[in-house]
Amino acid sequence: MKHTQASSRSWSGGVSAVVRTSDRIRKQARRWPCTLLGVGVVSKTAVDAAIDLANEYNVDIMLIPSRRQVDMDSLGGGYVHGWNAQRFADHVRARDRGGRILMCRDHGGPWQNTVEIAKSLSPAQAMESAKQSYREDIEAGFSVLHLDTSVTPEGEPSAEDALARLFELYRYCDQTSRELGRDIAFEVGTEEQDSLSHSMEAFFTTLERIVAFCNAEGLQKPTFVVAQTGTKVMEARNVGLLDNPYRIEGALPSEVFVPRLIKGLQRFDIFLKQHNTDYLSDEVLKWHPWLGIHSANVAPEYGVAETRALLRLLYGSRLDHHCERFLELAYNSRKWEKWMLPDTTASDRDRAIIAGHYVFSTDTFQELKSAIERDLRAHGVELDQYLREQVKVPLLRHLKAFRLSGMS
């Protein structure tokens, strides 16, 4: 396969030697015990903060837009900055002077864009839409593709349907990357994230079938596999087993389950990818490298951090009227609904904060932002710079806990 800019750092002005994406990921992971960080594309601010820190600390960071965040124009794009894959990639390359960012599709696959569900696409239509989305990712230079076939409009599909769709997408993406001369790596996962760790026997049976498929088809095996480690984000906290001080009947403690999972993955030479790593305590985050968790994704925590920073700034600058307008806009979006616990005690303000980052790119907020920026100039504050520095705080918390900030 011909390797292009997607598989090296030369296009960004960094290391000129061509390095396969999978090898580049493994090289960083194996320099010393560390956990690689996947940063959710919840806002332009989060993207810019991650790029800045990746270059400052000379460490690779994965940016992981979901299809809801960045997608094809034909589906209305995503909710973040109006980006499709190419515009997102262009922005990253322009800012990433050291070539330290890996652009990675998170939760690709059928029905992963809510428009596909709203349009009641059939399985064949949803698969075709997913393929076109992946093609745009590959053309734009994405390095890692998460093949996620865990969703249907009716709920979680059967294991056989999920695997059949995953195999079809695997073939398509591999063939497309070869046609376009691109180097990509794969992340696989065929079940929805839950708060409890699931059966290792079922997990490894599925993984064995995926690896056997790759071997039979002459395809590269996945670099990452998503597994349940006991993380689950609801509201603005992690309700999973991993950070739970209490034992749960019928579930192995994470400090027992995760090392067993890692040991089982060693025979496949495939890395574990943990999702829903948001809002974990510093202590639990620091366990990650020593437990052997190879990679972890964080997303809404950064969006909520940006929202809270905006509100602190406005209240501190006595711009309360802007706060109330923003909170009203965020609440009315109702993007908080999917995050609510069944027995929630969240206030309307709490709900608005959870939904804040979903409205940053809307025309209504952009009008409000112009007024905010004008009023903040009297206080000598540049809004985008302030918010970017505030979002770096939780980002740096993860870099330090995952033992990435000292790599340079």
C-alpha positions in Angstrom: 0.0 0.0 0.0 1.2 3.5 -0.8 1.6 5.6 2.3 0.7 9.3 2.2 0.5 12.2 4.5 -2.1 10.4 6.6 0.5 8.1 7.8 3.4 10.5 8.6 4.0 13.8 10.2 5.7 15.3 7.2 2.6 17.1 6.0 2.5 19.2 9.2 6.1 20.1 9.3 7.3 17.5 11.8 9.1 14.2 11.4 9.5 13.5 7.7 9.9 9.7 7.8 6.8 7.8 6.7 5.4 5.8 9.7 2.4 3.5 9.6 -0.4 4.8 11.8 -0.6 1.6 13.8 3.2 1.6 14.3 3.1 5.2 15.4 0.4 4.5 18.0 2.3 1.5 19.3 5.6 3.4 19.5 4.2 6.1 21.8 2.2 3.6 23.9 5.3 1.4 24.5 7.8 4.2 25.4 6.9 3.7 29.0 3.6 2.7 30.8 1.1 5.3 29.6 -2.5 5.6 28.4 -3.1 7.3 25.1 -5.7 10.1 25.1 -8.6 10.5 22.7 -10.1 14.0 22.9 -13.7 14.4 21.9 -14.4 17.1 19.3 -17.1 18.9 21.4 -16.1 22.4 20.3 -13.5 24.3 18.3 -12.1 25.4 21.6 -11.4 21.9 22.7 -9.8 21.0 19.4 -7.5 24.0 19.5 -6.6 23.4 23.2 -5.7 19.8 22.4 -3.5 20.8 19.4 -1.7 23.4 21.5 -0.9 20.9 24.3 0.1 18.1 21.9 2.7 20.4 20.3 3.8 21.9 23.7 4.4 18.5 25.2 5.6 16.9 22.0 3.1 14.0 22.4 0.6 12.5 20.0 -3.1 13.1 20.9 -6.1 11.6 19.0 -8.9 13.9 18.1 -12.0 11.8 17.9 -15.1 13.4 16.2 -18.3 11.4 16.2 -20.6 11.6 13.3 -22.9 13.8 15.3 -20.0 16.3 15.7 -18.4 16.2 12.2 -20.0 14.7 9.2 -21.0 15.0 5.5 -22.7 18.2 4.3 -25.4 16.1 2.8 -26.5 15.2 6.3 -26.2 18.7 7.6 -22.7 18.4 8.8 -22.1 18.1 12.6 -22.9 20.3 15.5 -19.3 21.5 15.9 -18.3 24.6 13.9 -20.1 23.5 10.8 -17.2 21.1 10.0 -17.3 18.2 7.6 -14.3 15.9 7.5 -12.3 18.0 5.1 -12.9 21.3 6.8 -12.1 19.8 10.1 -8.9 18.3 8.7 -7.8 21.5 7.1 -8.2 23.4 10.4 -6.2 20.8 12.3 -3.4 20.8 9.8 -3.2 24.6 9.8 -2.7 24.7 13.6 -0.8 21.5 14.2 2.7 22.7 13.4 4.5 19.7 14.9 2.2 17.1 13.3 1.2 15.6 16.7 -2.5 15.1 16.0 -4.0 11.9 14.8 -7.5 12.5 13.4 -9.7 9.6 14.3 -13.3 8.8 13.5 -15.3 7.9 16.6 -18.5 6.0 16.3 -18.7 5.7 12.6 -21.2 3.3 11.2 -24.9 3.1 10.3 -27.4 5.2 12.1 -24.6 7.0 14.1 -25.8 10.3 12.7 -29.2 11.2 14.1 -30.3 12.4 10.6 -30.2 8.8 9.5 -32.6 7.8 12.2 -34.8 10.8 11.6 -35.1 9.8 7.9 -35.9 6.2 8.9 -33.1 4.9 6.6 -33.3 1.2 5.9 -30.3 -1.0 6.8 -29.0 -0.8 3.2 -29.5 2.9 3.1 -27.8 3.4 6.5 -24.9 1.3 5.5 -24.4 3.2 2.2 -24.6 6.5 4.2 -21.9 5.2 6.6 -19.7 4.1 3.7 -19.9 7.6 2.1 -19.0 9.2 5.5 -16.0 6.9 5.9 -14.9 7.7 2.4 -14.9 11.4 3.2 -12.8 10.6 6.3 -10.3 8.7 4.4 -10.0 11.3 1.7 -9.5 14.0 4.4 -6.7 12.1 5.9 -8.2 10.5 9.0 -5.8 8.0 10.5 -8.0 5.7 12.7 -11.6 4.6 11.9 -13.9 3.3 14.6 -16.2 0.8 13.1 -19.3 0.9 15.4 -22.3 -1.2 14.3 -23.9 -1.2 17.8 -26.9 1.0 16.8 -30.2 0.6 15.0 -33.4 2.7 15.2 -34.9 -0.2 17.2 -32.0 -0.5 19.7 -29.0 -2.7 19.9 -28.8 -5.2 16.9 -28.2 -8.9 17.3 -24.6 -10.0 17.6 -24.7 -11.6 14.1 -26.1 -8.5 12.4 -23.6 -6.3 14.2 -20.7 -8.5 13.0 -22.0 -8.8 9.5 -22.2 -5.1 9.1 -18.8 -4.6 10.7 -17.2 -7.0 8.2 -18.9 -5.2 5.3 -17.6 -1.8 6.5 -14.1 -3.3 7.2 -13.8 -4.5 3.6 -15.1 -1.2 2.2 -12.8 1.0 4.3 -9.7 -1.1 3.6 -10.5 -1.2 -0.2 -11.1 2.5 -0.2 -7.9 3.3 1.6 -6.0 1.3 -0.9 -7.6 3.0 -3.8 -6.8 6.4 -2.4 -3.3 5.4 -1.3 -4.1 6.1 2.4 -2.8 4.4 5.5 -5.5 3.8 8.2 -5.8 1.9 11.4 -9.0 0.3 12.7 -10.9 0.4 16.0 -13.7 -2.1 16.4 -16.6 -2.3 18.8 -20.0 -4.0 18.4 -21.9 -3.2 21.6 -23.2 -0.1 23.4 -21.2 1.2 26.4 -22.5 0.1 29.8 -21.7 0.9 33.3 -20.7 -2.7 34.1 -18.0 -4.8 32.6 -19.4 -7.6 30.4 -18.6 -11.2 30.0 -15.0 -11.7 28.9 -15.9 -15.0 27.3 -18.4 -13.3 25.0 -16.0 -10.4 24.3 -13.1 -12.7 23.3 -15.4 -14.9 21.2 -16.4 -11.9 19.2 -12.8 -10.6 18.9 -11.6 -14.1 17.7 -14.2 -13.9 14.9 -13.0 -10.5 13.9 -9.4 -11.5 13.8 -10.3 -14.7 11.9 -12.1 -12.6 9.4 -9.1 -10.3 8.9 -6.8 -13.2 8.5 -9.1 -14.9 6.0 -9.5 -11.7 4.0 -5.9 -10.6 4.2 -6.7 -7.4 6.1 -4.8 -5.7 8.8 -6.2 -6.6 12.2 -7.6 -3.9 14.4 -5.3 -1.6 16.4 -7.9 -1.0 19.1 -10.9 -2.8 20.4 -13.5 -1.2 22.6 -14.3 -3.1 25.8 -16.5 -2.5 28.8 -14.2 -1.5 31.7 -16.9 -0.1 34.0 -17.2 3.5 32.8 -20.5 5.3 32.0 -21.2 9.0 31.7 -24.5 10.3 32.9 -25.3 13.9 33.7 -21.9 15.4 34.7 -20.4 12.4 36.4 -19.2 8.9 35.9 -21.6 6.4 37.3 -19.7 3.3 36.2 -18.0 0.6 38.3 -14.4 1.8 37.7 -14.7 4.8 40.0 -17.3 3.2 42.4 -16.1 2.7 46.0 -18.6 -0.1 46.5 -18.6 -3.7 45.2 -21.5 -4.7 43.0 -22.9 -8.2 43.3 -22.1 -10.3 40.2 -19.5 -7.9 38.9 -15.7 -8.4 39.2 -13.9 -5.4 40.7 -12.3 -3.3 37.9 -8.8 -3.8 39.4 -9.3 -7.5 38.8 -11.3 -7.5 35.6 -9.2 -5.0 33.6 -5.8 -6.7 34.1 -7.4 -10.0 33.0 -8.9 -8.3 30.0 -5.5 -6.8 29.1 -3.8 -10.2 29.5 -6.3 -11.8 27.1 -5.7 -9.1 24.5 -1.9 -9.6 24.6 -2.3 -12.8 22.6 -3.9 -10.8 19.8 -1.5 -7.8 20.0 -4.5 -5.5 20.0 -4.9 -2.4 22.2 -7.8 -1.8 24.6 -9.7 1.4 24.0 -11.8 2.7 26.9 -14.7 5.0 26.2 -16.6 7.2 28.7 -13.5 8.2 30.7 -15.0 11.6 31.7 -15.3 12.8 35.3 -13.1 10.1 36.8 -11.2 11.0 39.9 -7.5 11.8 39.7 -6.7 8.7 41.6 -8.5 6.4 39.2 -7.1 8.2 36.2 -3.6 7.6 37.6 -4.4 3.8 37.7 -4.9 3.7 34.0 -1.2 3.3 32.9 -0.6 0.8 35.6 -3.7 -1.3 34.9 -2.5 -1.4 31.3 -5.4 0.5 29.7 -3.8 1.5 26.4 -6.1 4.3 25.4 -9.1 6.3 26.8 -11.6 8.7 25.2 -12.8 11.8 27.0 -15.5 14.1 25.5 -18.3 15.8 27.3 -16.1 16.7 30.3 -14.3 19.2 28.1 -17.5 20.7 26.8 -18.9 21.2 30.3 -15.6 22.7 31.4 -15.8 25.3 28.6 -19.4 26.1 29.5 -18.6 26.5 33.2 -15.6 28.7 32.3 -17.8 30.9 30.2 -20.4 31.3 33.0 -17.7 32.1 35.6 -16.2 34.8 33.3 -19.6 36.4 32.6 -20.7 36.4 36.2 -17.3 37.7 37.3 -17.6 40.5 34.7 -21.1 41.3 35.9 -22.6 40.3 32.6 -25.4 38.3 34.1 -27.8 39.1 31.4 -25.6 37.2 28.9 -25.5 34.3 31.2 -29.2 34.0 31.4 -29.6 34.2 27.7 -27.0 31.5 27.1 -28.5 29.2 29.8 -31.9 29.7 28.2 -30.5 28.8 24.8 -28.7 25.7 26.0 -31.7 24.5 28.0 -34.1 24.9 25.1 -31.9 22.8 22.9 -32.9 19.8 25.0 -29.5 18.2 24.2 -29.3 17.4 27.9 -32.1 14.8 27.7 -30.0 11.7 26.8 -27.6 12.4 29.7 -30.2 12.4 32.5 -30.4 9.7 35.1 -33.8 8.1 35.7 -33.9 9.5 39.3 -32.3 12.8 38.4 -32.3 15.7 40.8 -30.7 18.0 38.2 -31.9 21.6 38.1 -32.7 23.4 34.9 -29.4 25.2 35.3 -27.6 21.9 35.6 -29.3 20.7 32.4 -28.3 23.8 30.5 -24.7 23.4 31.5 -24.7 19.8 30.3 -26.1 21.0 27.0 -24.0 24.2 26.6 -21.4 23.0 24.2 -24.1 21.7 21.8 -25.1 25.3 21.0 -21.7 27.0 20.6 -21.9 26.8 16.8 -25.5 27.8 16.4 -26.3 31.1 14.7 -28.1 32.3 17.8 -25.2 31.7 20.1 -22.8 33.3 17.5 -24.9 36.5 17.7 -24.8 36.3 21.5 -21.1 35.7 21.4 -20.4 38.8 19.4 -22.2 40.9 22.1 -20.2 39.1 24.8 -16.9 39.7 23.1 -17.8 43.4 22.7 -18.6 43.8 26.4 -15.6 41.8 27.5 -13.2 44.1 25.7 -13.9 46.7 28.4 -12.4 44.2 30.8 -9.4 43.4 28.7 -10.5 39.8 28.0 -10.1 38.0 24.7 -12.9 35.4 24.9 -11.5 32.6 22.7 -8.1 32.7 24.3 -9.6 32.7 27.8 -11.8 29.7 27.1 -9.0 27.8 25.3 -6.7 28.2 28.4 -9.6 27.0 30.7 -10.2 23.9 28.6 -6.5 23.1 28.8 -6.9 22.5 32.6 -8.9 19.3 32.4 -6.9 18.2 29.3 -3.7 18.6 31.2 -5.2 16.7 34.1 -5.6 13.7 31.8 -2.2 14.1 30.1 -0.5 14.1 33.5 -2.5 11.2 34.9 -1.9 9.1 31.8 1.9 9.8 32.0 1.9 11.6 28.7 3.0 15.1 29.8 6.6 14.0 30.6 7.3 12.2 27.4 9.2 15.0 25.7 
